[in-house]
Amino acid sequence: MQRICFRLQVRADRVEEYKQRHRAVWPEMLLALRETGWANYSLFLSDDGLLTGYLECDDFESARSAMAEHSVNDRWQAEMTEFFEGAGNPDEQMIPIPEIFHLA
């Protein structure tokens, strides 16, 4: 099982709306995440827009690729892209941060 942590930058002027959108994630999006192996998926967002994500999966690249094949993910990412600094799909900007310690 891989533990994955990543960071993205939400536009500071969109932080509140981003939080609001995640209080009502579409049920079909939640199902797709579960079906593609995203477990214990959490997002943490600071007031300045720093988004830290965490998930557990068997293989991150496989889980991310499987998610990319779901049409619901295409729709979700199309709506979420405008919230982030930088260009492109937020899923493609998720670069894992190396884990250096884990207390089991």
The 8 nearest C-alpha neighbors of each residue, nearest first, counted from 0:
[[1, 57, 56, 55, 2, 58, 59, 3],
 [2, 0, 56, 55, 57, 3, 58, 59],
 [1, 3, 55, 54, 0, 56, 4, 53],
 [4, 2, 54, 53, 95, 55, 1, 5],
 [3, 5, 53, 95, 52, 96, 54, 2],
 [6, 4, 95, 52, 96, 51, 94, 93],
 [7, 5, 51, 50, 52, 93, 8, 49],
 [6, 8, 50, 49, 9, 51, 5, 93],
 [7, 9, 49, 48, 50, 84, 83, 10],
 [10, 8, 83, 48, 82, 84, 11, 49],
 [9, 11, 13, 83, 12, 84, 82, 48],
 [12, 10, 48, 13, 47, 14, 9, 46],
 [11, 13, 10, 14, 15, 48, 9, 16],
 [14, 12, 10, 11, 16, 15, 17, 82],
 [15, 13, 17, 11, 16, 12, 48, 18],
 [16, 14, 18, 17, 13, 19, 12, 46],
 [15, 17, 19, 18, 13, 14, 20, 82],
 [16, 18, 14, 20, 19, 15, 13, 21],
 [19, 17, 15, 21, 16, 20, 14, 22],
 [18, 20, 16, 22, 17, 21, 15, 23],
 [21, 19, 17, 22, 18, 23, 16, 24],
 [22, 20, 23, 24, 18, 19, 17, 16],
 [21, 23, 19, 20, 24, 18, 17, 25],
 [22, 24, 21, 20, 25, 19, 26, 18],
 [25, 23, 21, 22, 26, 20, 28, 29],
 [24, 26, 28, 27, 23, 29, 75, 30],
 [27, 25, 29, 28, 30, 24, 23, 31],
 [26, 28, 30, 29, 25, 31, 71, 24],
 [29, 27, 31, 25, 26, 30, 71, 32],
 [30, 28, 26, 32, 27, 31, 33, 25],
 [29, 31, 27, 33, 28, 32, 34, 26],
 [32, 30, 34, 28, 33, 29, 35, 27],
 [33, 31, 29, 37, 35, 30, 34, 28],
 [32, 34, 30, 36, 37, 31, 35, 29],
 [35, 33, 31, 32, 36, 30, 37, 29],
 [34, 36, 32, 62, 33, 65, 37, 66],
 [35, 37, 33, 56, 34, 62, 38, 32],
 [36, 38, 32, 33, 56, 35, 55, 40],
 [39, 37, 55, 40, 54, 36, 56, 33],
 [40, 38, 54, 55, 41, 37, 53, 56],
 [41, 39, 54, 38, 53, 37, 55, 42],
 [42, 40, 53, 52, 39, 54, 43, 51],
 [41, 43, 52, 51, 53, 44, 50, 40],
 [44, 42, 51, 50, 52, 41, 45, 49],
 [45, 43, 50, 49, 48, 51, 42, 46],
 [44, 46, 49, 48, 47, 50, 43, 14],
 [45, 47, 48, 44, 14, 11, 49, 15],
 [46, 48, 45, 11, 49, 14, 9, 10],
 [49, 47, 9, 11, 46, 45, 8, 10],
 [48, 50, 8, 45, 44, 47, 9, 7],
 [51, 49, 44, 7, 6, 43, 8, 48],
 [52, 50, 6, 43, 5, 42, 44, 49],
 [51, 53, 42, 5, 4, 41, 6, 43],
 [52, 54, 4, 41, 3, 40, 42, 5],
 [55, 53, 40, 39, 3, 38, 2, 37],
 [54, 56, 2, 38, 1, 39, 3, 37],
 [57, 55, 1, 37, 58, 0, 36, 38],
 [56, 58, 0, 1, 59, 36, 55, 62],
 [59, 57, 61, 56, 60, 62, 1, 0],
 [60, 58, 62, 61, 63, 56, 57, 1],
 [59, 61, 63, 62, 58, 64, 65, 57],
 [60, 62, 64, 58, 59, 63, 65, 57],
 [63, 61, 59, 65, 35, 60, 64, 36],
 [62, 64, 60, 66, 61, 65, 59, 67],
 [65, 63, 67, 61, 66, 62, 60, 68],
 [66, 64, 62, 68, 67, 63, 35, 61],
 [65, 67, 63, 68, 64, 69, 35, 62],
 [68, 66, 64, 65, 69, 63, 72, 73],
 [67, 69, 66, 65, 70, 64, 72, 73],
 [70, 68, 71, 72, 66, 67, 73, 31],
 [69, 71, 73, 72, 68, 74, 67, 75],
 [72, 70, 74, 69, 73, 28, 75, 27],
 [73, 71, 75, 70, 74, 69, 76, 67],
 [72, 74, 70, 76, 71, 75, 77, 69],
 [73, 75, 71, 77, 72, 76, 70, 78],
 [76, 74, 72, 78, 77, 73, 71, 79],
 [75, 77, 79, 73, 78, 74, 80, 72],
 [76, 78, 74, 75, 79, 80, 73, 88],
 [77, 79, 75, 76, 80, 74, 81, 82],
 [78, 80, 76, 81, 82, 77, 75, 83],
 [81, 79, 82, 77, 83, 76, 78, 88],
 [80, 82, 79, 83, 78, 77, 84, 10],
 [83, 81, 80, 79, 9, 10, 13, 17],
 [84, 82, 9, 10, 81, 80, 8, 85],
 [85, 83, 10, 8, 9, 86, 82, 81],
 [86, 84, 83, 87, 8, 89, 92, 80],
 [85, 87, 84, 88, 83, 80, 89, 92],
 [88, 86, 89, 85, 80, 91, 92, 90],
 [87, 89, 91, 90, 80, 76, 92, 86],
 [90, 88, 92, 91, 80, 87, 93, 76],
 [91, 89, 92, 88, 93, 63, 76, 67],
 [90, 92, 89, 88, 93, 87, 94, 63],
 [91, 93, 89, 90, 94, 88, 7, 87],
 [94, 92, 90, 91, 5, 95, 89, 6],
 [93, 95, 5, 92, 96, 6, 91, 4],
 [96, 94, 5, 4, 3, 97, 93, 6],
 [95, 97, 5, 4, 98, 94, 3, 6],
 [98, 96, 95, 99, 4, 3, 5, 94],
 [97, 99, 100, 96, 101, 4, 3, 2],
 [98, 100, 97, 101, 96, 102, 2, 4],
 [101, 99, 98, 102, 97, 103, 2, 96],
 [100, 102, 103, 99, 98, 2, 97, 1],
 [103, 101, 100, 99, 98, 2, 1, 0],
 [102, 101, 100, 2, 0, 99, 98, 1]]
